[in-house]
Structure formats: structure tokens, C-alpha cells
Amino acid sequence: MKLAISCDHVGIILKNPIKDWLTELGYEIIDFGANSEERTDYPIYGKLVGEAISEGKADLGIVFCGTGVGISLSANKVSGIRAVVCSEPYSAKLSKEHNNTNVLALGSRVVGLELAKMIITEWIKAEFEGGRHQDRIDMYK
């Protein structure tokens, strides 16, 4: 599975260790930055991940900023993207099962590294249930 990831200057404290962990687990990672703690703008990075998924360059995306909210909003501006901010594993799991989310946003000021790993694990392994849920996703259009 190919994962696109990105962050702003605040999210980098989670992005880099998560990137290393996911690589160790065997995922192919496309890293769109940012790559330093120098101030930058999260909309740039949310959009890059959204576009990578929309264009078929990646299967799923994970984005990081201070709360996860801003970068998820920018990813959601890309057609076909269903980004969700989660700070615990259950919502992440259900977001995939019921909403077929394709971008997960995490806040580095909200969750720590180990909790982030639990959230990501549940989200990646969850499978979309289809059925009545697909009918609702179709309504987004």
C-alpha cells in the first residue's frame, strides 16, 4: 500500500517518527513535506496529499498539523477526498467503515506518538462496509 503524508511546521514532530514506523511496517511512503520546523502554511500540504490520492499516486493519506483541523480542511477541498480528524482509534475505524475516508488527519498538539500509532493502525486496517454507507457517500457529490 502506498501512503501519501505531509505536515506543516507544527505537525513535523509526529510526521517524521510516523513515517519511519510506517516504512518499517512495509508501507511505501510518499512524503510531501514539510521538512523543517520553519513556519509554513498547512493548506499547501493538505492539498498535495489530496491531489496525490485523487490522481491515483497514493492509496491513502495521512496529514499532520497542530490540531489536524486546518490541514484536513485543505485536503477536503480536493475532489474525491474524504479527510477526517481523529484523536482516538474508534472514530478512525468507523470513519473508514462508514465514510470510506481516504485521508486521516492528526494533531501533534492533541495526540502523542503512541496514540497516533494506534489511531493509524485502526484506520488502515478498517474496511469500507459499502451498502447504505455508499448511498450516503454518493450524496456528498
C-alpha positions in Angstrom: 0.0 0.0 0.0 1.2 3.4 -0.9 0.6 6.2 1.6 1.0 10.0 1.0 1.9 12.0 4.0 2.5 15.7 4.8 2.5 18.2 7.6 3.1 21.8 8.4 5.8 23.0 10.7 3.9 22.0 13.9 3.0 18.6 12.6 6.5 17.6 11.8 7.1 16.2 15.3 4.6 13.5 14.5 5.1 13.1 10.8 8.8 12.0 10.9 8.5 9.3 13.5 5.2 8.0 11.9 6.9 8.0 8.5 9.8 5.8 9.9 7.3 3.5 11.7 5.2 3.0 8.6 8.2 2.4 6.5 9.4 -0.3 9.0 5.9 -1.9 8.6 6.4 -2.2 4.9 4.3 0.7 3.6 5.6 2.8 0.6 5.6 6.4 1.7 5.4 9.5 -0.5 6.4 12.4 1.7 5.2 15.8 0.5 6.9 17.8 3.4 7.2 20.0 5.3 10.7 19.0 6.3 11.6 21.6 8.9 10.1 23.5 11.8 10.3 26.7 9.9 6.9 28.3 9.7 4.8 27.2 6.7 1.2 27.1 5.7 -0.8 23.8 6.2 -3.2 24.4 3.2 -0.3 23.7 0.8 0.4 20.3 2.3 -3.2 19.1 2.8 -3.8 19.9 -0.9 -0.7 18.0 -2.0 -1.8 14.8 -0.3 -5.3 15.2 -1.5 -4.2 15.6 -5.1 -1.9 12.5 -4.8 -4.8 10.4 -3.8 -7.2 11.9 -6.3 -4.7 11.3 -9.1 -4.1 7.7 -8.1 -0.5 8.2 -7.0 -1.3 7.0 -3.4 -3.9 4.8 -1.9 -4.4 6.7 1.4 -3.1 9.8 3.0 -2.1 10.9 6.5 -1.6 14.6 7.3 -0.4 16.4 10.4 -0.8 19.9 11.8 -1.3 21.3 15.3 -4.9 20.1 15.7 -5.4 18.2 12.4 -8.3 20.5 11.6 -6.8 23.0 9.2 -4.8 20.5 7.1 -7.9 18.3 6.9 -10.0 21.2 5.6 -7.5 21.8 2.8 -7.3 18.2 1.9 -11.1 18.1 1.7 -11.1 20.8 -0.9 -9.8 18.3 -3.4 -12.5 16.4 -5.3 -13.0 12.9 -4.1 -11.2 13.4 -0.8 -12.9 12.4 2.5 -10.5 13.6 5.2 -11.2 13.1 8.9 -9.6 14.4 12.0 -9.4 11.8 14.7 -7.9 11.8 18.2 -8.9 8.2 19.2 -8.9 4.9 17.4 -12.7 4.1 17.4 -13.7 7.2 15.3 -10.9 6.5 12.9 -12.1 2.9 12.4 -15.7 3.9 11.9 -14.7 6.8 9.6 -13.3 4.2 7.2 -16.0 1.6 7.7 -18.9 4.0 7.2 -17.5 7.0 5.3 -14.7 5.4 3.3 -12.3 8.1 4.4 -9.1 8.3 2.4 -7.2 10.9 4.4 -6.5 10.8 8.2 -5.6 14.0 9.9 -3.9 14.1 13.3 -3.0 16.9 15.6 0.5 16.9 17.0 -0.8 19.1 19.9 -3.6 16.7 20.5 -2.2 13.2 20.3 1.1 11.7 21.2 3.2 9.3 19.2 1.9 6.0 20.6 -1.8 7.1 20.4 -1.2 8.3 16.9 0.1 4.8 16.0 -3.0 3.2 17.5 -5.3 5.5 15.6 -3.4 4.9 12.3 -3.4 1.1 12.8 -7.2 1.0 13.3 -7.8 3.3 10.4 -5.6 1.5 7.9 -6.9 -2.0 8.8 -10.6 -1.0 8.7 -12.5 -1.8 5.5 -15.4 0.2 4.0 -18.7 -1.6 4.5 -20.5 -0.3 1.4 -24.2 -0.7 1.3 -26.2 2.0 2.9 -23.0 3.8 3.6 -22.2 4.1 -0.1 -25.6 5.6 -0.7 -24.7 8.3 1.8 -21.3 8.9 0.3 -22.9 9.4 -3.1 -24.9 12.2 -1.5 -21.7 14.2 -0.9 -21.5 14.7 -4.7 
